[in-house]
Amino acid sequence: MRDLSSSLPSPSRRGLLKGMGGAALLGAGIPLLSACGSSDSSSDSKTVTLGSNQSDAVPKKAYGEIYTAFTKQSGLSVKVNTKDHNTFQEQINSYLQGTPDDVFNWFAGYRMQFFAAKGLASPIDDVWEKIGDNFPDAMKKLSKGADGKYYFVPLVTYPWAIFYRKSVFKQYGYEVPTTWDAFVALCKQMKKDNLVPIAFGDKDAWPAMGTFDQLNFRTNGYDFHVDLMAGKASWTDAKVKTVFDHWAEILPYHQDGFMGRTWQDAAQTLVAKKAGMYVLGTFVAQQFTNKADLDDLDFFAFPEINSAYGQDTVEAPADGFMVSKSPKNKAGVTKLMQYLGTPEAEQIYLKSDTSVVAASNKADTSSYTPLQKKAYEMITGAKSLTQFMDRDSRPDFTSTVMQPSLQKFLQNPKGVDSLLSSIERQKKTIFASS
């Protein structure tokens, strides 16, 4: 299983598109990223250029195999311009303002919508006319801009959930909780049984955002969550206070010392059967290096809090592709994007990277591990899909405001009212800049 530490856990990897919305930064500076090749090669009708942030060995190889297969099928070559993952994120603004590649790797949700709204990406409704039947409605919704047009083709995804060891639940006679009351009762029982109820590490400041997301859309539903992330709803709304009230209720069951612990260290307490549960993405499986331990790993959806919303929303970050504002080889781009939206392309990728699942509901799941199959079923069965706080909102807001604010709450859960007022004030300032 691929080591996701380079693409997920550090704050820089998780979303430091510094000042993504700032007008001054949007066009500032000479881009460090540039399109590959000369203008002549870029305009070659037999070549499509692609800007890639997939610099880690496993995904780089997996994506490369997709492009090779596409070339064999279409006769078109894909000229890949791979940059360090972090550099790509930080330089994306100036890159797209300059002379970008025809196609580029990116993320679904708000981040995609931001560049679409700025006119820095091309709508691809013609592509979706061909690939639409390959995806569930929730994935289609994630791929649309605010104008209702399609701008994104998803390739792979993975869910966030609550992970546990099957043998531990069997040993103590625990049952998977589906309601909030049952979840709290389980936490209490685990504490009595001398287990850490909820493994937790927030040294890198992003894991807490995942817990907030679960609590918010379970309490207030998908629509409110999306509005809150997009700066449209107020952080001083009583609905948000209720989220933190629920969090405060289970905070005593979180692992102590979390401010000095990485997510990997927290995962090791689950591996060692010292913790009962862990709220995280499926990448937690990379810490289970022993096959017997990995086979013992399982997960369940975050429990229902408000019966009006049940468990119908799943946090499932999706990675895929967008088209730049003025692709030089439009015909070739359309063919490539249509290919990337096929189950065939996804299955090629998944042969090399088993840490994720296909975004399509038409992909062959026969080679999936039990964990992958369950992840796939959870995602394709969801009514709505969210990404992650720093993908569903402005990264400058999540990195400079939300990460430190959530850590303040975790250390002082009684100061919520003033904290939420502070978040709202900062939010208004940041979202006012466009």
PELIN-V833596 format. One record per pair of residues at least 4 apart in sequence whose C-alpha atoms are under 8 Angstrom apart, sorted by sequence separation. I is the first residue (numbers start at 0). J is the second residue. D is the distance in Angstrom with one decimal. If there is no record, write none. Layout:
<<I	J	D> <I	J	D>>
//
This chain:
<<3	7	5.7> <4	8	5.4> <5	9	7.4> <8	12	6.9> <9	13	6.1> <10	14	6.3> <11	15	5.0> <20	24	7.8> <21	25	6.1> <22	26	7.2> <23	27	6.1> <24	28	7.9> <36	40	6.0> <37	41	6.1> <38	42	6.1> <39	43	6.4> <42	46	7.4> <43	47	7.8> <54	58	7.5> <55	59	5.9> <56	60	6.1> <57	61	6.3> <58	62	6.0> <59	63	6.1> <60	64	6.3> <61	65	6.7> <62	66	6.5> <63	67	6.2> <64	68	6.2> <65	69	6.2> <66	70	6.2> <67	71	6.4> <68	72	6.3> <69	73	5.9> <70	74	5.0> <71	75	7.9> <82	86	6.7> <83	87	6.1> <84	88	6.5> <85	89	6.3> <86	90	6.0> <87	91	5.7> <90	94	6.1> <91	95	6.1> <92	96	6.3> <93	97	6.1> <94	98	6.8> <95	99	5.4> <106	110	6.4> <107	111	5.5> <108	112	6.3> <109	113	6.0> <110	114	6.9> <111	115	6.3> <112	116	6.0> <113	117	6.4> <114	118	6.4> <115	119	5.8> <123	127	6.6> <124	128	6.3> <125	129	7.1> <126	130	6.4> <127	131	4.9> <130	134	7.6> <134	138	6.2> <135	139	6.4> <136	140	6.2> <137	141	6.5> <138	142	6.5> <139	143	6.8> <143	147	5.6> <144	148	5.6> <163	167	7.8> <164	168	6.6> <165	169	6.2> <166	170	5.9> <167	171	6.3> <168	172	5.7> <169	173	6.5> <177	181	6.8> <178	182	6.2> <179	183	6.2> <180	184	6.1> <181	185	6.1> <182	186	6.3> <183	187	6.3> <184	188	6.3> <185	189	6.1> <186	190	6.3> <187	191	6.4> <188	192	6.2> <189	193	6.4> <190	194	5.4> <201	205	6.7> <204	208	7.9> <205	209	7.3> <206	210	7.0> <207	211	6.3> <208	212	6.2> <209	213	6.5> <210	214	6.3> <211	215	6.0> <212	216	6.2> <213	217	6.0> <214	218	6.0> <215	219	5.7> <216	220	4.3> <219	223	6.1> <220	224	6.3> <221	225	6.2> <222	226	6.2> <223	227	6.0> <224	228	6.2> <225	229	6.1> <226	230	6.3> <227	231	5.7> <228	232	7.9> <232	236	7.7> <235	239	6.7> <236	240	6.9> <237	241	6.3> <238	242	6.7> <239	243	6.7> <240	244	6.2> <241	245	6.3> <242	246	6.3> <243	247	6.0> <244	248	6.4> <245	249	6.8> <246	250	5.9> <247	251	7.6> <249	253	7.0> <256	260	6.8> <257	261	7.8> <260	264	6.1> <261	265	6.4> <262	266	6.1> <263	267	6.5> <264	268	7.1> <265	269	7.2> <266	270	6.4> <267	271	6.0> <268	272	6.1> <269	273	5.9> <279	283	6.7> <283	287	7.7> <288	292	7.4> <289	293	6.2> <290	294	6.0> <291	295	6.3> <292	296	6.5> <305	309	6.1> <308	312	7.9> <322	326	7.0> <328	332	6.0> <329	333	6.2> <330	334	6.5> <331	335	6.2> <332	336	6.0> <333	337	6.1> <334	338	6.2> <335	339	6.2> <336	340	6.3> <337	341	6.9> <340	344	7.1> <341	345	6.7> <342	346	6.1> <343	347	6.3> <344	348	6.5> <345	349	6.2> <346	350	6.3> <347	351	7.4> <348	352	6.4> <349	353	5.7> <367	371	5.4> <368	372	6.2> <369	373	6.3> <370	374	6.2> <371	375	6.0> <372	376	6.2> <373	377	6.2> <374	378	6.3> <375	379	6.1> <376	380	5.8> <377	381	6.3> <386	390	5.8> <387	391	5.8> <388	392	5.9> <389	393	6.5> <390	394	7.0> <392	396	7.3> <393	397	6.4> <394	398	5.9> <395	399	5.9> <396	400	5.3> <397	401	4.6> <398	402	5.5> <399	403	7.0> <400	404	6.0> <401	405	5.9> <402	406	6.4> <403	407	6.2> <404	408	6.4> <405	409	6.2> <406	410	6.3> <407	411	6.0> <408	412	4.7> <414	418	6.3> <415	419	6.0> <416	420	6.3> <417	421	6.2> <418	422	6.3> <419	423	6.1> <420	424	6.3> <421	425	6.3> <422	426	5.9> <423	427	6.3> <424	428	6.7> <425	429	6.2> <426	430	5.9> <427	431	5.9> <428	432	7.0> <3	8	7.6> <4	9	7.3> <7	12	5.9> <8	13	6.5> <10	15	6.9> <19	24	7.3> <20	25	7.0> <36	41	6.4> <41	46	6.8> <53	58	6.0> <54	59	5.8> <69	74	7.7> <70	75	5.0> <82	87	5.9> <94	99	5.7> <106	111	6.1> <114	119	5.3> <115	120	5.0> <134	139	6.5> <143	148	5.4> <144	149	6.1> <163	168	7.8> <168	173	4.7> <176	181	5.2> <177	182	7.2> <189	194	5.3> <190	195	6.2> <201	206	5.7> <215	220	7.1> <216	221	5.2> <219	224	6.9> <226	231	5.0> <227	232	4.5> <234	239	6.1> <235	240	7.2> <260	265	6.6> <268	273	5.1> <269	274	4.8> <287	292	5.9> <288	293	7.0> <303	308	7.6> <304	309	6.9> <339	344	5.6> <340	345	7.9> <357	362	6.5> <367	372	5.7> <386	391	5.9> <389	394	5.2> <392	397	7.0> <395	400	7.8> <396	401	6.6> <397	402	6.0> <398	403	7.8> <407	412	7.8> <408	413	7.6> <6	12	5.5> <7	13	5.6> <18	24	6.6> <19	25	7.0> <35	41	7.6> <40	46	7.2> <41	47	7.0> <53	59	5.3> <69	75	7.4> <70	76	5.3> <105	111	7.2> <114	120	6.1> <115	121	7.1> <143	149	4.3> <144	150	6.3> <168	174	6.9> <176	182	5.2> <189	195	6.9> <190	196	6.0> <200	206	7.2> <201	207	6.3> <226	232	5.4> <227	233	6.6> <268	274	5.4> <269	275	6.6> <287	293	5.2> <303	309	4.9> <326	332	7.4> <338	344	6.7> <339	345	7.5> <349	355	7.4> <378	384	7.5> <385	391	7.2> <408	414	7.0> <5	12	7.0> <6	13	7.1> <41	48	6.4> <69	76	8.0> <70	77	7.1> <115	122	7.7> <142	149	5.7> <143	150	5.8> <189	196	5.4> <216	223	7.5> <227	234	7.2> <269	276	7.0> <302	309	8.0> <303	310	5.5> <349	356	7.1> <408	415	6.7> <131	139	7.6> <142	150	6.1> <143	151	6.9> <216	224	5.6> <269	277	7.4> <302	310	6.7> <349	357	7.5> <364	372	6.8> <389	397	5.6> <67	76	8.0> <142	151	4.8> <176	185	7.5> <187	196	7.7> <215	224	6.3> <223	232	7.2> <284	293	6.7> <301	310	7.2> <388	397	7.0> <389	398	7.6> <66	76	7.7> <67	77	8.0> <142	152	6.6> <186	196	5.1> <300	310	7.1> <322	332	7.7> <408	418	7.7> <66	77	6.2> <142	153	7.3> <185	196	8.0> <186	197	7.6> <266	277	7.5> <346	357	7.4> <173	185	7.4> <212	224	7.7> <284	296	7.7> <345	357	5.8> <35	48	6.9> <300	313	7.9> <345	358	7.8> <34	48	7.5> <345	359	7.9> <353	367	7.7> <404	418	7.0> <35	50	7.9> <138	153	7.7> <342	357	7.8> <356	371	6.3> <34	50	7.1> <270	286	7.6> <320	336	7.7> <346	362	6.7> <355	371	7.1> <266	283	6.6> <270	287	6.5> <342	359	6.4> <345	362	7.1> <346	363	7.1> <354	371	7.8> <341	359	7.7> <353	371	7.7> <356	374	7.3> <357	375	7.3> <404	422	7.4> <219	238	6.7> <267	286	6.9> <340	359	7.9> <342	361	6.0> <343	362	7.3> <356	375	6.1> <360	379	6.4> <80	100	7.9> <218	238	7.9> <263	283	7.7> <266	286	6.6> <342	362	4.5> <342	363	7.3> <401	422	7.4> <127	149	7.2> <270	292	7.0> <400	422	6.6> <96	119	7.0> <218	241	7.7> <263	286	6.9> <95	119	6.1> <124	148	6.3> <215	239	7.3> <218	242	6.6> <123	148	7.4> <124	149	5.3> <400	425	7.2> <122	148	6.1> <123	149	5.4> <124	150	7.6> <400	426	7.9> <54	81	6.2> <122	149	5.5> <123	150	5.4> <215	242	5.7> <47	75	7.2> <49	77	6.8> <51	79	6.7> <53	81	6.7> <54	82	6.2> <116	144	7.3> <122	150	4.8> <123	151	7.5> <214	242	5.9> <45	74	7.3> <46	75	5.6> <47	76	6.3> <48	77	5.7> <49	78	6.1> <50	79	6.1> <51	80	5.8> <52	81	6.0> <53	82	7.4> <54	83	5.3> <55	84	7.8> <115	144	6.2> <116	145	7.2> <121	150	6.5> <45	75	4.8> <46	76	4.8> <47	77	4.9> <48	78	4.7> <49	79	4.8> <50	80	4.8> <51	81	4.6> <52	82	5.5> <53	83	7.4> <54	84	5.8> <116	146	7.9> <120	150	7.1> <396	426	6.8> <45	76	6.2> <46	77	5.8> <47	78	6.1> <48	79	6.0> <49	80	5.9> <50	81	6.1> <51	82	6.3> <52	83	6.1> <53	84	6.1> <111	142	7.9> <112	143	7.3> <211	242	7.7> <214	245	7.5> <46	78	6.8> <48	80	7.4> <50	82	7.7> <52	84	4.5> <112	144	4.7> <214	246	7.3> <52	85	7.8> <108	141	5.3> <111	144	7.2> <112	145	6.2> <396	429	6.7> <107	141	5.8> <108	142	6.8> <395	429	7.9> <52	87	5.7> <107	142	6.0> <108	143	7.9> <115	150	7.0> <211	246	7.9> <51	87	7.9> <52	88	7.6> <112	150	7.9> <111	150	7.4> <111	151	7.2> <317	358	7.3> <35	78	7.4> <35	79	7.3> <107	151	6.8> <35	80	5.5> <34	80	6.9> <107	153	7.2> <50	99	7.5> <5	55	7.4> <32	82	7.6> <50	100	5.5> <159	209	7.8> <49	100	5.2> <50	101	7.7> <53	104	7.8> <48	100	5.1> <49	101	5.8> <50	102	6.2> <51	103	5.9> <52	104	6.2> <48	101	5.2> <49	102	4.7> <50	103	4.4> <51	104	5.3> <52	105	8.0> <47	101	6.4> <48	102	6.4> <49	103	5.3> <50	104	6.4> <199	253	6.1> <200	254	7.7> <32	87	7.0> <47	102	7.7> <49	104	7.8> <197	252	6.0> <198	253	6.2> <199	254	5.3> <202	257	6.7> <1	57	6.3> <196	252	5.5> <197	253	4.8> <198	254	5.2> <199	255	8.0> <200	256	7.8> <201	257	5.5> <202	258	4.7> <206	262	7.3> <195	252	7.0> <196	253	6.5> <197	254	6.0> <200	257	4.3> <201	258	5.2> <202	259	5.0> <32	90	6.5> <195	253	7.1> <196	254	7.4> <199	257	5.8> <200	258	6.4> <201	259	7.2> <202	260	5.2> <203	261	6.5> <31	90	6.6> <32	91	7.6> <41	100	7.9> <195	254	6.0> <200	259	7.2> <201	260	6.2> <202	261	5.2> <30	90	6.5> <200	260	4.6> <201	261	6.1> <202	262	7.8> <32	93	7.9> <33	94	6.2> <199	260	7.7> <200	261	4.9> <201	262	6.8> <31	93	8.0> <32	94	5.5> <190	252	7.3> <200	262	4.9> <30	93	5.0> <31	94	7.3> <186	249	7.7> <199	262	6.8> <200	263	7.9> <315	378	6.9> <29	93	7.0> <30	94	5.4> <33	97	7.6> <34	98	6.1> <200	264	7.2> <313	377	7.5> <28	93	7.0> <33	98	6.5> <34	99	4.9> <35	100	6.9> <187	252	7.5> <200	265	5.4> <313	378	6.6> <26	92	7.0> <27	93	6.6> <33	99	6.0> <34	100	4.7> <183	249	6.7> <186	252	6.3> <199	265	5.4> <25	92	5.4> <26	93	5.7> <30	97	7.1> <33	100	7.6> <198	265	5.5> <199	266	7.9> <24	92	7.6> <25	93	6.3> <198	266	6.9> <210	278	6.8> <313	381	6.1> <24	93	7.9> <209	278	7.7> <285	354	7.8> <312	381	5.8> <315	384	6.0> <316	385	6.9> <317	386	6.8> <26	96	6.3> <198	268	6.8> <209	279	7.1> <284	354	7.8> <311	381	5.4> <312	382	6.0> <313	383	6.5> <314	384	5.6> <315	385	5.9> <316	386	4.1> <25	96	7.6> <198	269	6.9> <311	382	5.2> <312	383	4.8> <313	384	5.0> <314	385	4.6> <315	386	5.3> <316	387	6.3> <12	84	7.3> <16	88	5.6> <17	89	6.2> <282	354	6.3> <311	383	6.5> <312	384	5.7> <313	385	6.3> <314	386	5.5> <315	387	7.5> <12	85	5.6> <15	88	7.0> <16	89	4.7> <19	92	7.1> <206	279	7.5> <281	354	7.2> <282	355	8.0> <297	370	6.8> <312	385	7.2> <314	387	6.6> <11	85	6.7> <14	88	7.5> <15	89	6.4> <16	90	7.5> <281	355	7.6> <296	370	7.9> <316	390	8.0> <16	91	7.6> <12	88	7.8> <198	274	5.7> <197	274	6.3> <198	275	7.4> <6	84	7.1> <195	273	6.2> <196	274	5.7> <197	275	6.2> <198	276	6.1> <199	277	6.8> <194	273	5.5> <195	274	4.3> <196	275	5.0> <197	276	4.8> <198	277	5.0> <199	278	7.8> <194	274	5.3> <195	275	6.1> <196	276	5.9> <197	277	5.3> <198	278	7.7> <194	275	6.2> <195	276	8.0> <197	278	7.5> <217	302	7.8> <189	275	6.9> <217	303	6.1> <218	304	5.5> <219	305	7.4> <217	304	5.5> <218	305	5.3> <220	307	8.0> <213	301	6.8> <217	305	6.2> <220	308	5.6> <219	308	7.5> <218	308	7.6> <217	308	6.4> <221	312	6.5> <216	308	7.9> <217	309	6.8> <220	312	7.8> <217	310	6.8> <281	374	7.9> <217	312	7.6> <216	312	7.0> <213	314	7.5> <212	314	7.8> <164	269	7.4> <167	272	6.9> <163	269	7.1> <168	275	7.9> <164	272	7.3> <167	275	7.2> <164	275	7.2> <163	275	6.0> <164	276	7.9> <163	276	4.8> <162	276	5.5> <163	277	6.7> <161	276	6.3> <162	277	5.1> <161	277	5.4> <162	278	6.3> <161	278	4.5> <162	279	7.2> <160	278	5.7> <161	279	6.5> <159	278	7.1> <160	279	5.9> <109	229	7.5> <159	279	5.3> <160	280	6.3> <182	302	6.9> <159	280	4.0> <160	281	7.7> <158	280	5.6> <159	281	6.4> <157	280	6.9> <158	281	6.3> <177	300	7.7> <179	302	5.6> <157	281	6.3> <175	299	7.2> <177	301	7.5> <178	302	4.8> <179	303	5.8> <177	302	4.5> <178	303	4.7> <179	304	5.3> <176	302	6.4> <177	303	6.0> <178	304	6.3> <166	295	6.6> <165	295	5.5> <164	295	5.5> <165	296	6.3> <164	296	4.9> <165	297	6.3> <163	296	6.0> <164	297	6.1> <162	296	7.1> <163	297	5.5> <162	297	5.7> <163	298	5.8> <162	298	4.1> <161	298	5.2> <162	299	6.6> <160	298	6.3> <161	299	5.4> <160	299	5.9> <161	300	6.2> <160	300	5.1> <161	301	6.1> <160	301	5.9> <258	406	8.0> <159	313	7.2> <160	314	8.0> <158	313	6.8> <159	314	5.5> <158	314	5.6> <159	315	6.3> <158	315	4.2> <157	315	5.2> <158	316	7.0> <156	315	6.0> <157	316	6.2> <250	409	7.6> <156	316	5.6> <157	317	7.1> <225	385	7.9> <228	388	6.9> <156	317	4.3> <155	317	5.8> <156	318	6.3> <221	383	6.9> <229	391	7.0> <230	392	7.7> <154	317	7.2> <155	318	5.6> <228	391	5.9> <229	392	5.4> <153	317	6.2> <154	318	6.0> <155	319	6.9> <221	385	7.9> <228	392	4.7> <229	393	7.4> <153	318	5.8> <154	319	4.8> <228	393	7.9> <247	412	6.2> <153	319	4.2> <154	320	7.8> <225	391	7.1> <152	319	5.5> <153	320	6.5> <151	319	6.9> <152	320	5.3> <151	320	5.7> <152	321	6.7> <243	412	8.0> <151	321	5.0> <150	321	6.1> <151	322	7.8> <150	322	7.3> <243	415	7.5> <212	387	7.2> <240	415	7.4> <212	388	6.8> <240	416	7.6> <209	387	6.6> <208	387	7.6> <209	388	7.0> <208	388	6.1> <235	416	7.6> <152	336	7.0> <235	419	5.6> <154	339	7.0> <234	419	5.7> <235	420	5.9> <154	340	6.9> <234	420	7.1> <152	339	7.1> <153	340	7.0> <152	340	6.1> <234	422	6.7> <235	423	6.7> <234	423	5.3> <155	345	7.1> <233	423	6.5> <154	345	6.1> <13	205	7.5> <10	203	6.1> <208	401	7.9> <9	203	5.8> <10	204	6.9> <208	402	7.2> <8	203	6.9> <10	205	6.4> <207	402	7.9> <9	205	7.6> <230	426	6.8> <8	205	7.2> <157	354	8.0> <205	402	6.4> <208	405	7.5> <230	427	7.6> <8	206	7.9> <157	355	5.3> <204	402	5.5> <207	405	6.8> <123	322	7.8> <156	355	5.7> <157	356	6.0> <204	403	7.2> <207	406	7.8> <121	321	7.7> <122	322	7.6> <155	355	6.3> <156	356	5.5> <230	430	6.5> <120	321	6.9> <121	322	5.4> <155	356	5.5> <156	357	6.2> <120	322	5.6> <121	323	5.7> <155	357	4.7> <156	358	5.7> <204	406	7.1> <120	323	4.5> <121	324	4.9> <154	357	6.2> <155	358	4.9> <119	323	6.2> <120	324	4.3> <121	325	7.2> <154	358	5.3> <119	324	4.9> <120	325	7.9> <153	358	6.0> <154	359	7.4> <201	406	7.9> <118	324	6.6> <126	333	6.3> <130	337	6.4> <133	340	7.4> <125	333	7.9> <129	337	6.8> <133	341	6.8> <107	316	7.3> <133	342	7.3> <106	316	7.7> <107	317	5.7> <111	321	8.0> <123	333	8.0> <126	336	6.6> <127	337	7.6> <130	340	5.8> <106	317	6.1> <107	318	6.4> <126	337	5.5> <130	341	6.8> <106	318	4.8> <107	319	7.2> <105	318	6.1> <106	319	6.0> <104	318	7.5> <105	319	5.6> <106	320	7.4> <104	319	5.8> <105	320	5.4> <104	320	4.6> <105	321	6.5> <158	374	6.2> <103	320	5.6> <104	321	6.4> <157	374	6.7> <102	320	6.8> <103	321	5.5> <157	375	7.8> <102	321	5.7> <103	322	6.3> <158	377	7.6> <102	322	4.5> <103	323	7.2> <138	358	7.2> <158	378	6.7> <101	322	6.0> <102	323	5.9> <157	378	7.7> <101	323	5.5> <100	323	6.9> <99	323	6.6> <101	325	7.4> <102	326	7.5> <134	358	7.0> <135	359	7.0> <101	326	4.4> <134	359	4.7> <135	360	6.2> <100	326	7.2> <101	327	6.4> <133	359	5.5> <134	360	5.5> <101	328	7.1> <133	360	6.2> <134	361	7.2> <95	323	6.9> <101	329	8.0> <133	361	5.6> <95	324	7.8> <102	332	7.1> <101	332	6.8> <137	379	7.8> <141	384	7.3> <135	379	6.4> <137	381	7.0> <141	385	7.9> <137	382	6.1> <136	382	7.9> <137	383	5.1> <138	384	7.1> <137	384	5.9> <8	262	7.5> <75	331	7.1> <69	335	7.3> <69	338	7.1> <108	385	7.6> <108	386	6.5> <3	282	6.6> <65	344	5.8> <107	386	7.2> <110	390	5.7> <47	328	6.3> <109	390	6.0> <110	391	6.7> <3	285	7.9> <46	328	7.4> <65	347	6.1> <108	390	6.6> <109	391	4.7> <110	392	7.3> <2	285	6.5> <64	347	6.8> <65	348	6.6> <107	390	7.7> <108	391	5.8> <109	392	6.0> <110	393	7.4> <0	284	7.7> <1	285	7.0> <44	328	6.0> <47	331	6.1> <64	348	7.2> <106	390	7.4> <109	393	7.6> <0	285	5.7> <42	327	5.1> <43	328	7.1> <46	331	7.2> <47	332	6.3> <41	327	6.4> <42	328	5.9> <44	330	8.0> <45	331	7.3> <61	347	7.2> <62	348	6.2> <41	328	7.5> <44	331	6.9> <61	348	4.8> <47	335	8.0> <61	349	7.5> <61	350	7.7> <58	348	7.9> <61	351	5.4> <60	351	7.5> <61	352	6.8> <58	351	7.6> <57	351	6.9> <58	352	6.7> <57	352	6.6> <1	352	6.4> <0	352	6.6> <1	353	7.4> <0	353	5.8> <1	354	6.1> <0	354	5.4> <20	393	7.2> <19	393	6.9> <14	389	5.8> <19	394	6.8> <20	395	7.7> <13	389	7.0> <14	390	7.4> <18	394	7.5> <19	395	6.4> <17	394	7.1> <18	395	5.1> <16	394	5.9> <17	395	5.7> <15	394	5.9> <16	395	6.7> <14	394	5.3> <15	395	6.7> <14	395	8.0> <15	398	6.7> <14	398	7.1> <10	398	7.4> <20	430	7.7> <22	432	6.7> <21	432	5.6> <22	433	5.6> <20	432	6.4> <21	433	5.6> <20	433	5.0>>
//
